[in-house]
């Protein structure tokens, strides 16, 4: 298992522990990818997971650019349309820096 997969597994376990329900992972489109798709009550939650083990290159949160957010939004829109979802949605980030987990609800 590579570091990205480890981060996603850690984030998934963390979110489940905090009451979210797992739906899907690593949904890929040619124009973007969704790391985790969860449910939080009525909300569909599209989660971007970032893991950093070396602080010399900036923290995990700093790795999410506006271009990356745009790609995630496009992928989420495709997923919503394909699955005919008619419920509130949000975008969360789980940033993991040296085993320290930070969950940002409604990050973008």
KAZI-V92526 format. One record per residue. RES is the residue in three letters. PSI is psi in radians with two decimals (none if undefined). OMEGA is omega as a letter, one per 40 degrees, with the letter a starting at -180 (999 if undefined). BURIAL is + if it has 16 or more other C-alpha atoms within 10 Angstrom, else -. Layout:
<<RES PSI OMEGA BURIAL> <RES PSI OMEGA BURIAL>>
This chain:
<<UNK 2.25 a -> <UNK 3.04 a -> <UNK -0.70 i -> <UNK -0.77 i -> <UNK -0.68 i -> <UNK -0.74 i -> <UNK -0.74 i +> <UNK -0.70 i +> <UNK -0.72 i +> <UNK -0.75 i +> <UNK -0.75 i +> <UNK -0.84 i +> <UNK -0.71 i -> <UNK -0.81 a +> <UNK -0.69 i +> <UNK -0.74 i -> <UNK -0.51 a -> <UNK 0.31 i -> <UNK -0.01 i -> <UNK 2.74 i +> <UNK 2.27 a +> <UNK 2.36 i +> <UNK -0.91 a -> <UNK 2.87 i -> <UNK 2.65 i +> <UNK 0.88 i -> <UNK 2.08 a -> <UNK 2.43 i -> <UNK 2.87 a -> <UNK -0.37 a -> <UNK 0.07 i -> <UNK 2.91 a +> <UNK 2.55 i +> <UNK 2.05 a +> <UNK -0.98 a +> <UNK 2.49 i +> <UNK 2.15 a +> <UNK 2.94 i +> <UNK 2.38 i +> <UNK 1.57 a +> <UNK -2.17 i -> <UNK -0.31 a -> <UNK 2.40 i -> <UNK 2.30 a +> <UNK 2.13 i +> <UNK 2.04 a +> <UNK 2.19 i +> <UNK 2.23 a +> <UNK 2.25 i +> <UNK 2.27 a +> <UNK 2.28 i +> <UNK 2.25 i +> <UNK -0.26 a -> <UNK 1.98 a -> <UNK -0.12 a -> <UNK -0.33 a -> <UNK 0.38 a -> <UNK 2.82 a -> <UNK 3.01 a +> <UNK -0.69 a +> <UNK -0.63 a +> <UNK -0.21 a -> <UNK -0.01 a -> <UNK 1.78 a -> <UNK 2.94 i -> <UNK -0.59 i -> <UNK -0.74 i -> <UNK -0.76 i -> <UNK -0.69 i +> <UNK -0.76 i -> <UNK -0.70 i +> <UNK -0.77 i +> <UNK -0.77 i +> <UNK -0.74 i +> <UNK -0.73 i +> <UNK -0.73 i +> <UNK -0.74 i -> <UNK -0.76 i -> <UNK -0.77 i +> <UNK -0.81 a -> <UNK -0.79 a -> <UNK -0.63 a -> <UNK 0.10 i -> <UNK 0.85 a -> <UNK 2.24 i -> <UNK 1.29 a -> <UNK 2.81 i -> <UNK 2.53 a -> <UNK 2.74 i +> <UNK 2.88 i +> <UNK 2.08 i +> <UNK 2.80 i +> <UNK 2.35 i +> <UNK 1.97 a +> <UNK 2.23 a +> <UNK 1.98 i +> <UNK 1.98 i +> <UNK 0.90 i -> <UNK 0.05 i -> <UNK 2.06 a -> <UNK 2.27 i +> <UNK 2.13 a +> <UNK 2.08 a +> <UNK 1.87 i -> <UNK 2.43 i -> <UNK 0.75 a -> <UNK -0.59 i -> <UNK none 999 ->>
